[in-house]
Amino acid sequence: MKRLMRMKEGKLLGGVCGGIGIYFEVDPVVIRILWVVLTLLSVGIGVIVYIAAWLLMPEEGEAGTATQSP
């Protein structure tokens, strides 16, 4: 089962775009570019959404997000 989580390694700021890129199997750079365009076109709403995602998305490897092995 796939889970939406922030990246721990290779992140630029909070790992949100990298985590979204991994979840949707898209290069994180593409997600970052789209996020900047969204922020510029929406007069800064992208920044608020990014901060909310940063606070709500768990980071890779945090307690309670570990997967069980069979």
C-alpha positions in Angstrom: 0.0 0.0 0.0 1.4 3.4 -1.0 1.4 6.2 1.5 1.9 9.9 1.0 5.0 10.9 3.0 7.6 13.6 3.0 11.0 12.6 1.8 13.8 12.3 4.3 16.7 12.3 1.8 17.1 14.5 -1.3 14.7 17.1 0.0 15.2 20.8 -0.8 13.0 22.4 1.9 10.5 20.1 3.6 10.4 17.1 1.3 6.8 17.7 0.3 7.3 17.9 -3.4 9.6 14.9 -3.4 7.0 12.8 -1.5 4.3 13.8 -3.9 6.5 13.0 -6.8 7.3 9.5 -5.4 3.6 8.9 -4.6 2.5 9.7 -8.1 5.6 8.2 -9.8 6.6 11.6 -11.3 10.0 13.2 -11.1 10.0 15.5 -8.0 11.6 18.3 -10.1 8.4 18.4 -12.2 6.3 18.7 -9.0 8.5 21.5 -7.8 8.2 23.4 -11.0 4.4 23.0 -11.0 4.3 24.1 -7.4 6.2 27.3 -8.2 3.9 28.1 -11.1 0.9 27.5 -8.9 2.3 29.8 -6.3 3.0 32.6 -8.8 -0.3 32.3 -10.5 -2.3 32.1 -7.3 -0.8 35.1 -5.5 1.0 32.9 -2.9 -1.6 30.3 -2.1 0.9 27.6 -3.0 3.1 28.7 -0.1 0.2 28.2 2.3 -0.7 24.8 0.9 3.0 23.8 1.0 3.2 24.7 4.7 0.0 22.9 5.5 1.3 19.8 3.6 4.6 20.0 5.5 2.7 20.0 8.8 0.2 17.3 7.9 2.3 14.8 5.9 4.4 12.4 8.0 8.1 12.1 7.2 9.5 8.8 5.9 10.5 6.5 8.8 8.5 8.4 11.5 7.0 6.2 14.3 3.6 4.8 13.3 4.3 5.0 9.6 6.5 1.9 9.4 5.3 -0.9 7.2 4.9 -4.4 8.5 6.9 -7.1 6.8 5.3 -10.5 6.1 
